[in-house]
Amino acid sequence: MRQKIVAGNWKMNNDKDETKQLIKEIKKSIKKLSLKSTRVIVAPTFVNLASAVKRAENTKIEVVAQNMHQAKNGAYTGEISADMLKSIGIKTIILGHSERRSYFGETDAILAEKVNAVLENNLETIFCFGELLEDRKSENHFKVVESQLKNGLFHLEAAAWKSIVLAYEPVWAIGTGETASPEQAQEMHAFIRSIIEKKYGKEIADDVSILYGGSVKPSNAEEIFSKPDVDGGLIGGAALKAEDFTAIIKAI
């Protein structure tokens, strides 16, 4: 049975004290929630990961990384390896976020290497993908999404999928205030599940969690999460306020 997940991607926000305060507020606000079937995830910046892990110990909050380099070690100035992340207690890595793809040139081929590195280190990935506005307008969005999935993940053996969470993020709806309608989200999520079924079978397709990422906020979360193939959200701006993030968790 697939999991419900609400993941907050903090991006390049929050210094040490702000990270401490936000985790404190989230801990307090979710303490009384029944979260037996729901994972609550936050992804602070690299410099605050170690302290965030310690502050989230013995709570319902999982701390994950926003990115990871595919090499084990070496002359990769500014990069972070799997061993480094594991050494501070990180178990899950976000890969392929649209901002990594567009601002830092991460291609499908690079992301396939990163996925391999995550899995080789017995880690989990939240793998992001999604179409640009021009893809949607030209009705090419299904083809783009299918290509990103196949190029990034379809080289894997079936057993690897137990360590994969998917996050569909229409790029035109990230940080813009625009949001795919619940019907659009469901349509794409159902399509994603169908192409996974064709490749790996119904059991894996039914078990993989598919999150929606694209301007989810308290006012629209419940309607989006009510769709049968939407298993949660990868939250951006709304994850930076404990009150809003908690409201989204309640919505699921």
JOSULJO-V41102 format. One record per pair of residues at least 24 apart in sequence whose C-alpha atoms are under 10 Angstrom apart, sorted by sequence separation. I is the first residue (numbers start at 1). J is the second residue. D is the distance in whole Angstrom. If there is no record, write none. Layout:
i = <I I>
j = <J J>
d = <D D>
This chain:
i = <36 42 43 128 145 168 188 210 211 19 35 64 65 67 68 93 127 145 218 219 222 226 19 63 64 65 66 67 68 69 92 127 166 185 186 218 221 222 225 226 33 63 64 65 66 67 68 91 101 185 217 218 221 222 224 225 16 20 24 27 31 62 63 64 65 66 67 100 101 185 217 218 219 220 221 222 223 224 15 16 19 23 27 30 31 62 63 64 65 66 67 96 97 141 185 216 218 219 221 222 223 5 14 15 18 19 22 23 26 30 62 63 64 65 66 67 91 92 93 94 95 96 97 98 182 217 218 221 222 4 13 14 16 17 20 24 28 30 66 91 92 93 94 95 96 97 98 217 218 220 221 4 5 6 7 8 9 10 11 12 13 15 16 19 20 23 24 27 82 91 92 93 94 95 96 97 98 180 216 218 219 3 4 5 6 7 8 9 10 11 12 15 16 19 23 27 46 67 90 91 92 93 94 95 96 97 98 180 218 3 4 5 6 7 8 9 10 11 12 14 26 27 46 54 66 90 91 92 93 94 95 96 98 136 179 180 217 2 3 4 5 6 7 8 9 10 11 16 20 26 50 53 54 82 86 135 136 179 180 1 2 3 4 5 6 7 8 9 16 19 20 49 52 53 81 82 86 112 116 124 125 135 136 178 179 180 193 50 51 53 81 82 86 111 112 115 116 119 124 125 126 127 128 129 130 131 132 133 135 177 178 179 190 192 23 50 82 83 85 112 114 115 122 124 125 126 127 128 129 130 131 132 133 134 176 177 178 179 182 186 189 190 191 46 49 50 82 108 109 112 113 116 124 125 126 127 128 129 130 131 132 133 161 174 175 176 177 181 182 185 186 189 190 23 49 50 70 82 108 111 112 113 116 120 123 124 125 126 127 128 129 130 131 132 133 173 174 175 177 182 183 184 185 186 187 189 190 49 69 70 82 107 108 110 111 112 115 119 122 123 124 125 126 127 128 129 130 131 132 158 159 173 174 175 179 182 183 186 188 189 69 70 71 108 109 110 111 112 119 128 129 130 131 154 158 162 165 166 167 168 169 170 171 172 173 174 181 182 185 186 187 188 189 70 71 108 109 112 145 149 153 157 158 161 165 166 167 168 169 170 171 172 173 181 182 186 187 69 70 107 108 112 116 119 156 161 164 165 166 167 168 169 170 180 182 183 185 186 69 70 72 107 108 115 118 119 142 146 150 154 159 162 163 164 165 166 167 168 169 170 179 182 185 68 69 70 71 118 142 145 146 149 150 154 158 161 162 164 165 166 167 168 169 67 68 70 141 145 149 161 162 167 69 70 182 43 68 69 72 115 142 146 150 43 68 142 146 41 43 96 7 11 12 7 8 9 11 7 8 9 10 96 7 9 67 130 67 64 65 66 177 64 65 174 175 64 168 174 175 167 174 167 169 166 167 168 169 165 167 168 167 166 102 97 92 93 94 95 96 97 98 92 94 95 97 98 99 92 94 98 97 99 98 128 130 126 127 128 130 126 127 128 129 130 9 126 128 7 9 11 128 126 97 7 94 2 5 7 3 2 42 38 39 41 42 38 41 43 42 41 42 1 2 1 2 2 3 5 7 9 1 2 3 4 5 6 8 40 1 2 3 4 5 6 7 40 1 2 3 4 1 2 40 39 38 30 38 26 29 30 33 26 28 29 35 38 26 27 30 35 25 26 29 30 33 34 22 23 25 26 29 30 33 35 22 24 25 26 28 29 22 23 26 27 30 22 26 30 4 19 21 22 25 18 13 5 6 7 8 9 10 11 4 5 6 7 8 9 10 11 14 4 5 6 7 8 9 10 13 3 4 5 6 7 8 9 10 2 3 4 5 6 7 8 9 10 11 8 9 10 8 9 7 8 6 8 7 6 6 6 7 6 5 6 4 6 6 5 4>
j = <60 66 67 152 169 192 212 234 235 44 60 89 90 92 93 118 152 170 243 244 247 251 45 89 90 91 92 93 94 95 118 153 192 211 212 244 247 248 251 252 60 90 91 92 93 94 95 118 128 212 244 245 248 249 251 252 44 48 52 55 59 90 91 92 93 94 95 128 129 213 245 246 247 248 249 250 251 252 44 45 48 52 56 59 60 91 92 93 94 95 96 125 126 170 214 245 247 248 250 251 252 35 44 45 48 49 52 53 56 60 92 93 94 95 96 97 121 122 123 124 125 126 127 128 212 247 248 251 252 35 44 45 47 48 51 55 59 61 97 122 123 124 125 126 127 128 129 248 249 251 252 36 37 38 39 40 41 42 43 44 45 47 48 51 52 55 56 59 114 123 124 125 126 127 128 129 130 212 248 250 251 36 37 38 39 40 41 42 43 44 45 48 49 52 56 60 79 100 123 124 125 126 127 128 129 130 131 213 251 37 38 39 40 41 42 43 44 45 46 48 60 61 80 88 100 124 125 126 127 128 129 130 132 170 213 214 251 37 38 39 40 41 42 43 44 45 46 51 55 61 85 88 89 117 121 170 171 214 215 37 38 39 40 41 42 43 44 45 52 55 56 85 88 89 117 118 122 148 152 160 161 171 172 214 215 216 229 87 88 90 118 119 123 148 149 152 153 156 161 162 163 164 165 166 167 168 169 170 172 214 215 216 227 229 61 88 120 121 123 150 152 153 160 162 163 164 165 166 167 168 169 170 171 172 214 215 216 217 220 224 227 228 229 85 88 89 121 147 148 151 152 155 163 164 165 166 167 168 169 170 171 172 200 213 214 215 216 220 221 224 225 228 229 63 89 90 110 122 148 151 152 153 156 160 163 164 165 166 167 168 169 170 171 172 173 213 214 215 217 222 223 224 225 226 227 229 230 90 110 111 123 148 149 151 152 153 156 160 163 164 165 166 167 168 169 170 171 172 173 199 200 214 215 216 220 223 224 227 229 230 111 112 113 150 151 152 153 154 161 170 171 172 173 196 200 204 207 208 209 210 211 212 213 214 215 216 223 224 227 228 229 230 231 113 114 151 152 155 188 192 196 200 201 204 208 209 210 211 212 213 214 215 216 224 225 229 230 113 114 151 152 156 160 163 200 205 208 209 210 211 212 213 214 224 226 227 229 230 114 115 117 152 153 160 163 164 187 191 195 199 204 207 208 209 210 211 212 213 214 215 224 227 230 114 115 116 117 164 188 191 192 195 196 200 204 207 208 210 211 212 213 214 215 114 115 117 188 192 196 208 209 214 117 118 230 92 117 118 121 164 191 195 199 93 118 192 196 92 94 148 61 65 66 62 63 64 66 63 64 65 66 152 64 66 125 188 126 124 125 126 237 125 126 235 236 126 230 236 237 230 237 231 233 231 232 233 234 231 233 234 234 234 171 167 163 164 165 166 167 168 169 164 166 167 169 170 171 165 167 171 171 174 174 210 212 209 210 211 213 210 211 212 213 214 94 211 213 94 97 99 234 234 213 126 234 162 165 167 165 165 234 231 232 234 235 232 235 239 239 239 240 203 204 204 205 206 207 209 211 213 206 207 208 209 210 211 213 245 207 208 209 210 211 212 213 246 208 209 210 211 209 210 249 249 249 242 250 239 242 243 246 240 242 243 249 252 241 242 245 250 241 242 245 246 249 250 239 240 242 243 246 247 250 252 240 242 243 244 246 247 241 242 245 246 249 242 246 250 225 240 242 243 246 240 237 230 231 232 233 234 235 236 230 231 232 233 234 235 236 237 240 231 232 233 234 235 236 237 240 231 232 233 234 235 236 237 238 231 232 233 234 235 236 237 238 239 240 238 239 240 239 240 239 240 239 245 245 245 246 248 249 249 249 250 249 251 252 252 252>
d = <9 9 10 10 10 9 10 10 9 7 8 9 7 10 7 8 9 9 9 9 9 9 9 9 6 8 9 6 8 10 8 9 9 10 9 6 9 8 7 8 10 7 7 7 6 6 8 9 10 7 7 8 6 9 9 6 10 9 10 9 8 9 8 5 5 5 6 10 9 10 8 9 9 9 9 8 8 9 9 10 7 7 8 9 8 9 8 6 6 7 8 10 9 9 10 10 6 9 9 5 9 10 8 9 10 9 10 10 10 8 9 10 7 9 9 9 9 9 7 9 7 8 8 7 10 8 5 6 6 9 8 8 8 9 8 8 10 9 9 8 6 6 6 6 6 5 7 7 9 9 8 10 9 7 8 8 8 7 7 8 7 9 6 9 7 7 9 7 10 5 5 5 5 5 5 7 7 9 8 9 9 10 6 5 6 6 6 6 6 7 6 7 10 7 7 8 10 9 8 6 5 6 6 6 6 9 9 9 8 6 5 5 5 4 5 5 5 7 9 9 10 7 8 9 10 10 9 7 8 7 9 10 9 9 9 7 10 9 6 6 6 6 6 6 7 7 10 8 7 8 9 7 9 8 9 10 10 6 9 10 10 7 9 8 9 8 9 9 9 10 10 9 10 7 9 7 10 10 10 9 10 10 9 8 6 9 8 9 9 8 10 10 8 10 10 8 9 10 9 10 9 7 9 8 8 9 10 8 10 8 7 7 10 9 8 6 9 8 10 10 9 8 10 8 6 6 6 6 7 6 8 7 7 9 8 6 9 10 9 8 9 9 9 9 8 8 7 9 10 7 8 10 5 5 5 5 5 5 5 5 5 5 9 7 7 7 9 9 9 7 9 9 6 10 9 9 8 10 6 9 4 10 8 10 7 6 6 6 6 6 6 5 6 6 9 8 5 6 10 10 10 10 10 9 9 6 9 8 10 8 8 9 9 10 6 6 9 7 8 9 8 8 7 8 7 8 6 8 9 9 10 5 6 10 9 6 8 6 9 6 10 9 9 9 7 8 9 9 10 10 9 9 10 9 6 8 10 7 8 7 8 9 9 8 6 9 9 5 8 7 9 10 9 6 8 6 7 8 9 9 10 9 9 7 6 6 6 6 6 7 7 10 9 8 8 6 10 9 5 9 5 9 10 7 10 9 7 5 5 4 5 4 6 9 8 8 9 6 7 8 8 9 9 10 9 9 10 9 9 8 9 8 9 8 6 6 6 6 6 10 10 7 7 7 10 8 7 10 7 9 7 9 9 9 8 9 8 10 8 9 6 8 9 9 9 5 9 8 9 7 10 10 8 8 9 10 9 9 10 9 8 7 9 9 8 9 9 10 8 10 10 10 10 9 10 9 7 9 9 9 8 9 9 7 10 10 10 10 10 9 10 9 10 9 8 9 10 8 7 10 9 10 9 10 9 9 8 10 8 9 7 10 10 9 9 10 9 10 9 10 8 9 10 10 8 9 9 10 9 7 9 9 9 10 10 10 10 9 9 9 10 10 9 10 9 9 9 10 10 10 9 9 10 9 10 10 9 10 9 10 10 10 9 9 9 9 10 10 8 10 10 9 10 10 10 7 8 8 9 10 8 5 8 7 9 8 10 10 5 6 6 9 7 10 9 10 8 6 9 9 9 9 8 9 8 9 10 10 7 10 9 10 9 8 9 8 9 9 10 9 9 5 9 7 9 9 9 10 6 8 7 10 8 10 7 9 8 10 10 9 7 8 8 10 8 6 7 9 9 9 10 10 10 10 10 10 9 8 8 7 8 8 9 6 5 6 6 6 6 9 8 5 5 5 5 5 5 7 8 7 6 7 6 6 6 8 9 8 9 9 8 7 9 8 9 7 10 8 7 6 5 8 8 8 9 8 9 9 10 8 9 6 9 10 10 10 8 8 7>
